[in-house]
Amino acid sequence: MIFPQIYLASNSPRRRELLTQIGVDFTVLSVDVDESRLANETPIDYVKRVAIAKAQAGWNTLSELNRRPVLGSDTSVVLADIILGKPINDDDARVMLQQISGRTHQVMTEVAVVTATDIKCELNISQVTFAAMTESDIDWYIATQEGTDKAGAYAVQGLAALFIDQIQGSYSAIMGLPLRETGLLLQQLTGQAE
């Protein structure tokens, strides 16, 4: 498949790795977007709004001569309509890990592409089931610092895999970028999608 050259409005090394995996030529744009959840905003509406805001913020930094599609994405760990964001400290991470221990939660990832004429979005919702974690398991995992900057305080592609019983959905979306949906959006830009 041939994908257009794009900008990635994200500093996430995981998103860079995933785009490289499928052969997308991209340039990273650093954007600053308020990711606060609005009052009465559903998790689905939240991830869509933030993904679009990231892509739009990236688009707005470009000069007219350098414009090409900008991709933004947002991933949220959702447990019973509660968004578990990035932990602010180890105590916050502990609470999140205790909440997801022995339970199934959703990982919602929205990908948005902004062009001069359009904004296209796709949502992926996957299910992740964690085994029951002991307090010593949680202490050990927090000490690794792996989940420090990750939604839900864990990284599916890292040591947290030791505690994951089951995944239903897209592994790449749980990492931060749903490759199937991303590929479809980018194919639409080149006229390859049906």
Contact map, one row per residue, 1 for C-alpha under 8 A:
11100000000000000000000000000000000000000000000000000000000000000000000000000000000000000000000000000000000000000000000000000000000000000000000000000000000000000000000000000000000000000000000000
11110000000000000000000000000000000000000000000000000000000000000000000000000000000000000000000000000000000000000000000000000000000000000000000000000000000000000000000000000000000000000010010000
11111000000000000000001110000000000000000000000000000000000000000000000000000000000000000000000000000000000000000000000000000000000000000000000000000000000000000000000000000000000000100110010000
01111100000000000000000110000000000000000000000000000000000000000000000000000000000000000000000000000000000000000000000000000000000000000000000000000000000000000000000000000000000000000100110000
00111110000000000000000111000000000000000000000000000000000000000001100000000000000000000000000000000000000000000000000000000000000000000000000000000000000000000000000000000000000000000000000000
00011111000000000000000111100000000000000000000000000000000000000001111000000000000000000000000000000000000000000000000000000000000000000000000000000000000000000000000000000000000000000000000000
00001111100000000000000001111000000000000000000000000000010000000001111000000000000000000000000000000000000000000000000000000000000000000000000000000000000000000000000000000000000000000000000000
00000111110000010000000001111000000000000000000000000010010000000000011100000000000000000000000000000000000000000000000000000000000000000000000000000000000000000000000000000000000000000000000000
00000011111000000000000000011110000000000000000000000110110000000000011110000000000000000000000000000000000000000000000000000000000000000000000000000000000000000000000000000000000000000000000000
00000001111100100000000000011110000000000000000000000100000000000000000110000000000000000000000000000000000000000000000000000000000000000000000000000000000000000000000000000000000000000000000000
00000000111110010000000000011100000000000000000000000000000000000000000000000000000000000000000000000000000000000000000000000000000000000000000000000000000000000000000000000000000000000000000000
00000000011111110000000000000000000000000000000000000000000000000000000000000000000000000000000000000000000000000000000000000000000000000000000000000000000000000000000000000000000000000000000000
00000000001111111000000000000000000000000000000000000000000000000000000000000000000000000000000000000000000000000000000000000000000000000000000000000000000000000000000000000000000000000000000000
00000000000111111100000000000000000000000000000000000000000000000000000000000000000000000000000000000000000000000000000000000000000000000000000000000000000000000000000000000011000000000000000000
00000000010111111110000000000000000000000000000000000000000000000000000000000000000000000000000000000000000000000000000000000000000000000000000000000000000000000000000000000011100000000000000000
00000001001111111111000000000000000000000000000000000000000000000000000000000000000000000000000000000000000000000000000000000000000000000000000000000000000000000000000000000000000000000000000000
00000000000011111111100000000000000000000000000000000000000000000000000000000000000000000000000000000000000000000000000000000000000000000000000000000000000000000000000000000000000000000000000000
00000000000001111111110000000000000000000000000000000000000000000000000000000000000000000000000000000000000000000000000000000000000000000000000000000000000000000000000000010000101000000000000000
00000000000000111111111111000000000000000000000000000000000000000000000000000000000000000000000000000000000000000000000000000000000000000000000000000000000000000000000000000000001000000000000000
00000000000000011111111110000000000000000000000000000000000000000000000000000000000000000000000000000000000000000000000000000000000000000000000000000000000000000000000000000000000000000000000000
00000000000000001111111100000000000000000000000000000000000000000000000000000000000000000000000000000000000000000000000000000000000000000000000000000000000000000000000000000000000000000000000000
00000000000000000111111100000000000000000000000000000000000000000000000000000000000000000000000000000000000000000000000000000000000000000000000000000000000000000000000000000000001000000000000000
00100000000000000011111110000000000000000000000000000000000000000000000000000000000000000000000000000000000000000000000000000000000000000000000000000000000000000000000000000000000000000000000000
00111100000000000011111111000000000000000000000000000000000000000000000000000000000000000000000000000000000000000000000000000000000000000000000000000000000000000000000000000000000000000000000000
00111100000000000011001111100000000000000000000000000000000000000000000000000000000000000000000000000000000000000000000000000000000000000000000000000000000000000000000000000000000000000000000000
00001111000000000010000111110000000000000000000000000000000000000000000000000000000000000000000000000000000000000000000000000000000000000000000000000000000000000000000000000000000000000000000000
00000111000000000000000011111000000000000000000000000000000000000000000000000000000000000000000000000000000000000000000000000000000000000000000000000000000000000000000000000000000000000000000000
00000011111000000000000001111100000000000000000000000000000000000000000000000000000000000000000000000000000000000000000000000000000000000000000000000000000000000000000000000000000000000000000000
00000011111000000000000000111110000000000000000000000000010000000000000000000000000000000000000000000000000000000000000000000000000000000000000000000000000000000000000000000000000000000000000000
00000000111000000000000000011111000000000000000000000000010000000000000000000000000000000000000000000000000000000000000000000000000000000000000000000000000000000000000000000000000000000000000000
00000000110000000000000000001111100000000000000000000100110000000000000000000000000000000000000000000000000000000000000000000000000000000000000000000000000000000000000000000000000000000000000000
00000000000000000000000000000111110000000000000000000100100000000000000000000000000000000000000000000000000000000000000000000000000000000000000000000000000000000000000000000000000000000000000000
00000000000000000000000000000011111000000000000001001100100000000000000000000000000000000000000000000000000000000000000000000000000000000000000000000000000000000000000000000000000000000000000000
00000000000000000000000000000001111100000000000000000000000000000000000000000000000000000000000000000000000000000000000000000000000000000000000000000000000000000000000000000000000000000000000000
00000000000000000000000000000000111110000000000001000000000000000000000000000000000000000000000000000000000000000000000000000000000000000000000000000000000000000000000000000000000000000000000000
00000000000000000000000000000000011111000000000000000000000000000000000000000000000000000000000000000000000000000000000000000000000000000000000000000000000000000000000000000000000000000000000000
00000000000000000000000000000000001111101000010000000000000000000000000000000000000000000000000000000000000000000000000000000000000000000000000000000000000000000000000000000000000000000000000000
00000000000000000000000000000000000111111000010000000000000000000000000000000000000000000000000000000000000000000000000000000000000000000000000000000000000000000000000000000000000000000000000000
00000000000000000000000000000000000011111000000000000000000000000000000000000000000000000000000000000000000000000000000000000000000000000000000000000000000000000000000000000000000000000000000000
00000000000000000000000000000000000001111100000000000000000000000000000000000000000000000000000000000000000000000000000000000000000000000000000000000000000000000000000000000000000000000000000000
00000000000000000000000000000000000011111110110000000000000000000000000000000000000000000000000000000000000000000000000000000000000000000000000000000000000000000000000000000000000000000000000000
00000000000000000000000000000000000000011111110000000000000000000000000000000000100000000000000000000000000000000000000000000000000000000000000000000000000000000000000000000000000000000000000000
00000000000000000000000000000000000000001111111000000000000000000000000000010100111000000000000000000000000100000000000000000000000000000000000000000000000000000000000000000000000000000000000000
00000000000000000000000000000000000000000111111100000000000000000000000000000000000000000000000000000000000100000000000000000000000000000000000000000000000000000000000000000000000000000000000000
00000000000000000000000000000000000000001111111110000000000000000000000000000000000000000000000000000000000000000000000000000000000000000000000000000000000000000000000000000000000000000000000000
00000000000000000000000000000000000011001111111111000000000000000000000000000000000000000000000000000000000000000000000000000000000000000000000000000000000000000000000000000000000000000000000000
00000000000000000000000000000000000000000011111111100000000000000000000001110000000000000000000000000000000111000000000000000000000000000000000000000000000000000000000000000000000000000000000000
00000000000000000000000000000000000000000001111111110000000000000000000001000000000000000000000000000000000001110000000010100000000000000000000000000000000000000000000000000000000000000000000000
00000000000000000000000000000000000000000000111111111000000000000000000000000000000000000000000000000000000000000000000000000000000000000000000000000000000000000000000000000000000000000000000000
00000000000000000000000000000000101000000000011111111100000000000000000011000000000000000000000000000000000000000000000000000000000000000000000000000000000000000000000000000000000000000000000000
00000000000000000000000000000000000000000000001111111110000000000000000111000000000000000000000000000000000001110000000000000000000000000000000000000000000000000000000000000000000000000000000000
00000000000000000000000000000000000000000000000111111111000000000000000110000000000000000000000000000000000000111100001010000000000000000000000000000000000000000000000000000000000000000000000000
00000000000000000000000000000000100000000000000011111111100000000000000100000000000000000000000000000000000000000000000000000000000000000000000000000000000000000000000000000000000000000000000000
00000000110000000000000000000011100000000000000001111111110000000000001110000000000000000000000000000000000000000000000000000000000000000000000000000000000000000000000000000000000000000000000000
00000001100000000000000000000000000000000000000000111111111000000000011110000000000000000000000000000000000000011100000000000000000000000000000000000000000000000000000000000000000000000000000000
00000000000000000000000000000000000000000000000000011111111100000000010100000000000000000000000000000000000000000100000000000000000000000000000000000000000000000000000000000000000000000000000000
00000000100000000000000000000011100000000000000000001111111110000000000000000000000000000000000000000000000000000000000000000000000000000000000000000000000000000000000000000000000000000000000000
00000011100000000000000000001110000000000000000000000111111111000000010000000000000000000000000000000000000000000000000000000000000000000000000000000000000000000000000000000000000000000000000000
00000000000000000000000000000000000000000000000000000011111111000010110000000000000000000000000000000000000000000110000000000000000000000000000000000000000000000000000000000000000000000000000000
00000000000000000000000000000000000000000000000000000001111111000000000000000000000000000000000000000000000000000000000000000000000000000000000000000000000000000000000000000000000000000000000000
00000000000000000000000000000000000000000000000000000000111111100000000000000000000000000000000000000000000000000000000000000000000000000000000000000000000000000000000000000000000000000000000000
00000000000000000000000000000000000000000000000000000000011111111110000000000000000000000000000000000000000000000000000000000000000000000000000000000000000000000000000000000000000000000000000000
00000000000000000000000000000000000000000000000000000000000011111110000000000000000000000000000000000000000000000000000000000000000000000000000000000000000000000000000000000000000000000000000000
00000000000000000000000000000000000000000000000000000000000001111110000000000000000000000000000000000000000000000000000000000000000000000000000000000000000000000000000000000000000000000000000000
00000000000000000000000000000000000000000000000000000000000001111110000000000000000000000000000000000000000000000000000000000000000000000000000000000000000000000000000000000000000000000000000000
00000000000000000000000000000000000000000000000000000000000001111111000000000000000000000000000000000000000000000000000000000000000000000000000000000000000000000000000000000000000000000000000000
00000000000000000000000000000000000000000000000000000000001001111111100000000000000000000000000000000000000000000001000000000000000000000000000000000000000000000000000000000000000000000000000000
00001110000000000000000000000000000000000000000000000000000000000111110000000000000000000000000000000000000000000010000000000000000000000000000000000000000000000000000000000000000000000000000000
00001110000000000000000000000000000000000000000000000000001000000011111000000000000000000000000000000000000000001111000000000000000000000000000000000000000000000000000000000000000000000000000000
00000111100000000000000000000000000000000000000000000011011000000001111100000000000000000000000000000000000000001110000000000000000000000000000000000000000000000000000000000000000000000000000000
00000111100000000000000000000000000000000000000000000110000000000000111110000000000000000000000000000000000000111100000000000000000000000000000000000000000000000000000000000000000000000000000000
00000001110000000000000000000000000000000000000000111111000000000000011111000000000000000000000000000000000000111000000000000000000000000000000000000000000000000000000000000000000000000000000000
00000000110000000000000000000000000000000000000001110110000000000000001111100000000000000000000000000000000011110000000000000000000000000000000000000000000000000000000000000001100000000000000000
00000000000000000000000000000000000000000000001101100000000000000000000111110000000000000000000000000000000011100000000000000000000000000000000000000000000000000000000000000001000000000000000000
00000000000000000000000000000000000000000000001000000000000000000000000011111000000000000000000000000000001111000000000000000000000000000000000000000010000000000000000000001101100000000000000000
00000000000000000000000000000000000000000010001000000000000000000000000001111100001110000000000000000000001110000000000000000000000000000000000000000011000000000000000000000000000000000000000000
00000000000000000000000000000000000000000000000000000000000000000000000000111110001110000000000000000000111100000000000000000000000000000000000000000011000000000000000000000000000000000000000000
00000000000000000000000000000000000000000010000000000000000000000000000000011111111100000000000000000000111100000000000000000000000000000000000000000000000000000000000000000000000000000000000000
00000000000000000000000000000000000000000000000000000000000000000000000000001111111100000000000000010001110000000000000000000000000000000000000000000000000000000000000000000000000000000000000000
00000000000000000000000000000000000000000000000000000000000000000000000000000111110000000000000000000000100000000000000000000000000000000000000000000000000000000000000000000000000000000000000000
00000000000000000000000000000000000000000110000000000000000000000000000000000111111000000000000000000000000000000000000000000000000000000000000000000000000000000000000000000000000000000000000000
00000000000000000000000000000000000000000010000000000000000000000000000000000111111100000000000000000000000000000000000000000000000000000000000000000000000000000000000000000000000000000000000000
00000000000000000000000000000000000000000010000000000000000000000000000000011110111110000000000000000000000000000000000000000000000000000000000000000000000000000000000000000000000000000000000000
00000000000000000000000000000000000000000000000000000000000000000000000000011110011111100000000100000000000000000000000000000000000000000000000000000011100000000000000000000000000000000000000000
00000000000000000000000000000000000000000000000000000000000000000000000000011000001111100000000000000000000000000000000000000000000000000000000000000111100000000000000000000000000000000000000000
00000000000000000000000000000000000000000000000000000000000000000000000000000000000111110000000000000000000000000000000000000000000000000000000000011111100000000000000000000000000000000000000000
00000000000000000000000000000000000000000000000000000000000000000000000000000000000111111101100100000000000000000000000000000000000000000000000000011111100000000000000000000000000000000000000000
00000000000000000000000000000000000000000000000000000000000000000000000000000000000001111101100000000000000000000000000000000000000000000000000000010000000000000000000000000000000000000000000000
00000000000000000000000000000000000000000000000000000000000000000000000000000000000000111111100000000000000000000000000000000000000000000000000000010000000000000000000000000000000000000000000000
00000000000000000000000000000000000000000000000000000000000000000000000000000000000000111111110000000000000000000000000000000000000000000000010000010000000000000000000000000000000000000000000000
00000000000000000000000000000000000000000000000000000000000000000000000000000000000000001111111000000000000000000000000000000000000000000000000000000000000000000000000000000000000000000000000000
00000000000000000000000000000000000000000000000000000000000000000000000000000000000000111111111100000000000000000000000000000000000000000000000000000000000000000000000000000000000000000000000000
00000000000000000000000000000000000000000000000000000000000000000000000000000000000000111111111110000000000000000000000000000000000000000000010000110001100000000000000000000000000000000000000000
00000000000000000000000000000000000000000000000000000000000000000000000000000000000000000111111111000000000000000000000000000000000000000110010000000000000000000000000000000000000000000000000000
00000000000000000000000000000000000000000000000000000000000000000000000000000000000000000011111111100000000000000000000000000000000000000000000000000000000000000000000000000000000000000000000000
00000000000000000000000000000000000000000000000000000000000000000000000000000000000100100001111111110000000000000000000000000000000000000000000000000001100000000000000000000000000000000000000000
00000000000000000000000000000000000000000000000000000000000000000000000000000000000000000000111111111000000000000000000000000000000000000100000000000001100000000000000000000000000000000000000000
00000000000000000000000000000000000000000000000000000000000000000000000000000000000000000000011111111000000000000000000000000000000010000100000000000000000000000000000000000000000000000000000000
00000000000000000000000000000000000000000000000000000000000000000000000000000000000000000000001111111010000000000000000000000000000000000000000000000000000000000000000000000000000000000000000000
00000000000000000000000000000000000000000000000000000000000000000000000000000010000000000000000111111111100000000000000000000000010000000000000000000000000000000000000000000000000000000000000000
00000000000000000000000000000000000000000000000000000000000000000000000000000000000000000000000011111110000000000000000000000000011110000000000000000000000000000000000000000000000000000000000000
00000000000000000000000000000000000000000000000000000000000000000000000000000000000000000000000000011111000000000000000000000000111110000000000000000000000000000000000000000000000000000000000000
00000000000000000000000000000000000000000000000000000000000000000000000000000000000000000000000000111111100000000000000000000000111100000000000000000000000000000000000000000000000000000000000000
00000000000000000000000000000000000000000000000000000000000000000000000000000010000000000000000000010111110000000000000000000011110000000000000000000000000000000000000000000000000000000000000000
00000000000000000000000000000000000000000000000000000000000000000000000000001111000000000000000000010011111000000000000000000011100000000000000000000000000000000000000000000000000000000000000000
00000000000000000000000000000000000000000000000000000000000000000000000000001110000000000000000000000001111100000000000000001111000000000000000000000000000000000000000000000000000000000000000000
00000000000000000000000000000000000000000000000000000000000000000000000000111100000000000000000000000000111110000000000000001111000000000000000000000000000000000000000000001100000000000000000000
00000000000000000000000000000000000000000011001000000000000000000000000000111100000000000000000000000000011111000000000000111100000000000000000000000000000000000000000000001100000000000000000000
00000000000000000000000000000000000000000000001000000000000000000000000011110000000000000000000000000000001111100000000000111000000000000000000000000000000000000000000000001101110000000000000000
00000000000000000000000000000000000000000000001100100000000000000000000011100000000000000000000000000000000111110000000011110000000000000000000000000000000000000000000000000000110000000000000000
00000000000000000000000000000000000000000000000100110000000000000000001111000000000000000000000000000000000011111000000011100000000000000000000000000000000000000000000000000000110011000000000000
00000000000000000000000000000000000000000000000100110010000000000000001110000000000000000000000000000000000001111100001111000000000000000000000000000000000000000000000000000000000000000000000000
00000000000000000000000000000000000000000000000000010010000000000000111100000000000000000000000000000000000000111110001110000000000000000000000000000000000000000000000000000000000000001000000000
00000000000000000000000000000000000000000000000000010011001000000000111000000000000000000000000000000000000000011111111100000000000000000000000000000000000000000000000000000000000000000000000000
00000000000000000000000000000000000000000000000000000000001000000001110000000000000000000000000000000000000000001111111000000000000000000000000000000000000000000000000000000000000000000000000000
00000000000000000000000000000000000000000000000000000000000000000010100000000000000000000000000000000000000000000111110000000000000000000000000000000000000000000000000000000000000000000000000000
00000000000000000000000000000000000000000000000000000000000000000000000000000000000000000000000000000000000000000111111000000000000000000000000000000000000000000000000000000000000000000000000000
00000000000000000000000000000000000000000000000000000000000000000000000000000000000000000000000000000000000000000111111100000000000000000000000000000000000000000000000000000000000000000000000000
00000000000000000000000000000000000000000000000000010000000000000000000000000000000000000000000000000000000000011110111110000000000000000000000000000000000000000000000000000000000000000000000000
00000000000000000000000000000000000000000000000000000000000000000000000000000000000000000000000000000000000000011100011111000000000000000000000000000000000000000000000000000000000000001000000000
00000000000000000000000000000000000000000000000100010000000000000000000000000000000000000000000000000000000001111000001111100000000000000000000000000000000000000000000000000000000000001000000000
00000000000000000000000000000000000000000000000000000000000000000000000000000000000000000000000000000000000001110000000111110000000000000000000000000000000000000000000000000000000011001000000000
00000000000000000000000000000000000000000000000100000000000000000000000000000000000000000000000000000000000111100000000011111000000000000000000000000000000000000000000000000000000010000000000000
00000000000000000000000000000000000000000000000000000000000000000000000000000000000000000000000000000000000111000000000001111100000000000000000000000000000000000000000001001000010010000000000000
00000000000000000000000000000000000000000000000000000000000000000000000000000000000000000000000000000000011110000000000000111110000000000000000000000000000000000000000011000000000000000000000000
00000000000000000000000000000000000000000000000000000000000000000000000000000000000000000000000000000000011100000000000000011111000000000000000000000000000000000000001111001100000000000000000000
00000000000000000000000000000000000000000000000000000000000000000000000000000000000000000000000000000001111000000000000000001111100000000000000000000000000000000000001110000000000000000000000000
00000000000000000000000000000000000000000000000000000000000000000000000000000000000000000000000000000001111000000000000000000111110000000000000000000000000000000001111100000000000000000000000000
00000000000000000000000000000000000000000000000000000000000000000000000000000000000000000000000000000111100000000000000000000011111000000000000000000000000000000001111000000000000000000000000000
00000000000000000000000000000000000000000000000000000000000000000000000000000000000000000000000000011111000000000000000000000001111110000000000000000000000000000011110000000000000000000000000000
00000000000000000000000000000000000000000000000000000000000000000000000000000000000000000000000000001110000000000000000000000000111110000000000000000000000000000011100000000000000000000000000000
00000000000000000000000000000000000000000000000000000000000000000000000000000000000000000000000000001110000000000000000000000000011111000000000000000000000000000010000000000000000000000000000000
00000000000000000000000000000000000000000000000000000000000000000000000000000000000000000000000001001100000000000000000000000000011111111100000000000000000000000010000000000000000000000000000000
00000000000000000000000000000000000000000000000000000000000000000000000000000000000000000000000000000000000000000000000000000000000111111100000000000000000000000000000000000000000000000000000000
00000000000000000000000000000000000000000000000000000000000000000000000000000000000000000000000000000000000000000000000000000000000011111110000000000000000000000000000000000000000000000000000000
00000000000000000000000000000000000000000000000000000000000000000000000000000000000000000000000000000000000000000000000000000000000011111111000000000000000000000000000000000000000000000000000000
00000000000000000000000000000000000000000000000000000000000000000000000000000000000000000000000000000000000000000000000000000000000011111111100000000000000000000000000000000000000000000000000000
00000000000000000000000000000000000000000000000000000000000000000000000000000000000000000000010011000000000000000000000000000000000011111111110000000000000000000000000000000000000000000000000000
00000000000000000000000000000000000000000000000000000000000000000000000000000000000000000000010000000000000000000000000000000000000000111111111000000000000000000000000000000000000000000000000000
00000000000000000000000000000000000000000000000000000000000000000000000000000000000000000000000000000000000000000000000000000000000000011111111100000000000000000000000000000000000000000000000000
00000000000000000000000000000000000000000000000000000000000000000000000000000000000000000000000000000000000000000000000000000000000000001111111111000000000000110000000000000000000000000000000000
00000000000000000000000000000000000000000000000000000000000000000000000000000000000000000100110000000000000000000000000000000000000000000111111111110000000000000000000000000000000000000000000000
00000000000000000000000000000000000000000000000000000000000000000000000000000000000000000000000000000000000000000000000000000000000000000011111110000000000000000000000000000000000000000000000000
00000000000000000000000000000000000000000000000000000000000000000000000000000000000000000000000000000000000000000000000000000000000000000001111111100000000000000000000000000000000000000000000000
00000000000000000000000000000000000000000000000000000000000000000000000000000000000000000000000000000000000000000000000000000000000000000000111111110000000000000000000000000000000000000000000000
00000000000000000000000000000000000000000000000000000000000000000000000000000000000000000000000000000000000000000000000000000000000000000000110111111100011001100000000000000000000000000000000000
00000000000000000000000000000000000000000000000000000000000000000000000000000000000000000000100000000000000000000000000000000000000000000000010111111111111000000000000000000000000000000000000000
00000000000000000000000000000000000000000000000000000000000000000000000000000000000001111100100000000000000000000000000000000000000000000000010011111100110000000000000000000000000000000000000000
00000000000000000000000000000000000000000000000000000000000000000000000000000000000001100000000000000000000000000000000000000000000000000000000001111110100000000000000000000000000000000000000000
00000000000000000000000000000000000000000000000000000000000000000000000000000000000011100000000000000000000000000000000000000000000000000000000001111111111000000000000000000000000000000000000000
00000000000000000000000000000000000000000000000000000000000000000000000000111000000111100000000000000000000000000000000000000000000000000000000000101111110000000000000000000000000000000000000000
00000000000000000000000000000000000000000000000000000000000000000000000000011000000111100000100110000000000000000000000000000000000000000000000000100111110000000000000000000000000000000000000000
00000000000000000000000000000000000000000000000000000000000000000000000000000000000111100000100110000000000000000000000000000000000000000000000000111111111000000000000000000000000000000000000000
00000000000000000000000000000000000000000000000000000000000000000000000000000000000000000000000000000000000000000000000000000000000000000000000001110111111100010000000000000000000000000000000000
00000000000000000000000000000000000000000000000000000000000000000000000000000000000000000000000000000000000000000000000000000000000000000000000001100100111111111000000000000010000000000000000000
00000000000000000000000000000000000000000000000000000000000000000000000000000000000000000000000000000000000000000000000000000000000000000000000000000000011111111000000000000110000000000000000000
00000000000000000000000000000000000000000000000000000000000000000000000000000000000000000000000000000000000000000000000000000000000000000000000000000000001111111000000000000010000000000000000000
00000000000000000000000000000000000000000000000000000000000000000000000000000000000000000000000000000000000000000000000000000000000000000000000001000000001111111000000000000000000000000000000000
00000000000000000000000000000000000000000000000000000000000000000000000000000000000000000000000000000000000000000000000000000000000000000000100001000000001111111100000000000000000000000000000000
00000000000000000000000000000000000000000000000000000000000000000000000000000000000000000000000000000000000000000000000000000000000000000000100000000000011111111111000000000000000000000000000000
00000000000000000000000000000000000000000000000000000000000000000000000000000000000000000000000000000000000000000000000000000000000000000000000000000000001111111111000000000000000000000000000000
00000000000000000000000000000000000000000000000000000000000000000000000000000000000000000000000000000000000000000000000000000000000000000000000000000000000000111111000000000000000000000000000000
00000000000000000000000000000000000000000000000000000000000000000000000000000000000000000000000000000000000000000000000000000000011110000000000000000000000000011111100000000000000000000000000000
00000000000000000000000000000000000000000000000000000000000000000000000000000000000000000000000000000000000000000000000000000001111000000000000000000000000000011111111000000000000000000000000000
00000000000000000000000000000000000000000000000000000000000000000000000000000000000000000000000000000000000000000000000000000001111000000000000000000000000000000011111000000000000000000000000000
00000000000000000000000000000000000000000000000000000000000000000000000000000000000000000000000000000000000000000000000000000001110000000000000000000000000000000001111100000000000000000000000000
00000000000000000000000000000000000000000000000000000000000000000000000000000000000000000000000000000000000000000000000000000111100000000000000000000000000000000001111111100000000000000000000000
00000000000000000000000000000000000000000000000000000000000000000000000000000000000000000000000000000000000000000000000000000111000000000000000000000000000000000000011111000000000000000000000000
00000000000000000000000000000000000000000000000000000000000000000000000000000000000000000000000000000000000000000000000000001110000000000000000000000000000000000000001111100000000000000000000000
00000000000000000000000000000000000000000000000000000000000000000000000000000000000000000000000000000000000000000000000000011100000000000000000000000000000000000000001111111100010000000000000000
00000000000000000000000000000000000000000000000000000000000000000000000000000000000000000000000000000000000000000000000000000000000000000000000000000000000000000000001011111110010000000000000000
00000000000000000100000000000000000000000000000000000000000000000000000000000000000000000000000000000000000000000000000000000000000000000000000000000000000000000000000001111111111000000000000000
00000000000000000000000000000000000000000000000000000000000000000000000000100000000000000000000000000000001110000000000000010100000000000000000000000000000000000000000001111111111000000000000000
00000000000000000000000000000000000000000000000000000000000000000000000000100000000000000000000000000000001110000000000000000100000000000000000000000000000100000000000001111111110000000000000000
00000000000001100000000000000000000000000000000000000000000000000000000000000000000000000000000000000000000000000000000000000000000000000000000000000000001110000000000000111111100000000000000000
00000000000001100000000000000000000000000000000000000000000000000000000011100000000000000000000000000000000010000000000000000000000000000000000000000000000000000000000000011111110000000000000000
00000000000000100100000000000000000000000000000000000000000000000000000010100000000000000000000000000000000011100000000000000000000000000000000000000000000000000000000000011111111001000000000000
00000000000000000000000000000000000000000000000000000000000000000000000000000000000000000000000000000000000011100000000000010000000000000000000000000000000000000000000001111101111111000000000000
00000000000000000110010000000000000000000000000000000000000000000000000000000000000000000000000000000000000000000000000000000000000000000000000000000000000000000000000000011000111111100000000000
00000000000000000000000000000000000000000000000000000000000000000000000000000000000000000000000000000000000000000000000000000000000000000000000000000000000000000000000000000000011111110000000000
00000000000000000000000000000000000000000000000000000000000000000000000000000000000000000000000000000000000000100000000001110000000000000000000000000000000000000000000000000000011111111000000000
00000000000000000000000000000000000000000000000000000000000000000000000000000000000000000000000000000000000000100000000001000000000000000000000000000000000000000000000000000000111111111100000000
00100000000000000000000000000000000000000000000000000000000000000000000000000000000000000000000000000000000000000000000000000000000000000000000000000000000000000000000000000000001111111110000000
00000000000000000000000000000000000000000000000000000000000000000000000000000000000000000000000000000000000000000000000000000000000000000000000000000000000000000000000000000000000111111111000010
00000000000000000000000000000000000000000000000000000000000000000000000000000000000000000000000000000000000000001000000111000000000000000000000000000000000000000000000000000000000011111111100000
00110000000000000000000000000000000000000000000000000000000000000000000000000000000000000000000000000000000000000000000000000000000000000000000000000000000000000000000000000000000001111111110000
01100000000000000000000000000000000000000000000000000000000000000000000000000000000000000000000000000000000000000000000000000000000000000000000000000000000000000000000000000000000000111111111110
00000000000000000000000000000000000000000000000000000000000000000000000000000000000000000000000000000000000000000000000000000000000000000000000000000000000000000000000000000000000000011111111111
00010000000000000000000000000000000000000000000000000000000000000000000000000000000000000000000000000000000000000000000000000000000000000000000000000000000000000000000000000000000000001111111100
01110000000000000000000000000000000000000000000000000000000000000000000000000000000000000000000000000000000000000000000000000000000000000000000000000000000000000000000000000000000000000111111110
00000000000000000000000000000000000000000000000000000000000000000000000000000000000000000000000000000000000000000000000000000000000000000000000000000000000000000000000000000000000000000011111111
00000000000000000000000000000000000000000000000000000000000000000000000000000000000000000000000000000000000000000000000000000000000000000000000000000000000000000000000000000000000000000011111111
00000000000000000000000000000000000000000000000000000000000000000000000000000000000000000000000000000000000000000000000000000000000000000000000000000000000000000000000000000000000000010011011111
00000000000000000000000000000000000000000000000000000000000000000000000000000000000000000000000000000000000000000000000000000000000000000000000000000000000000000000000000000000000000000001001111
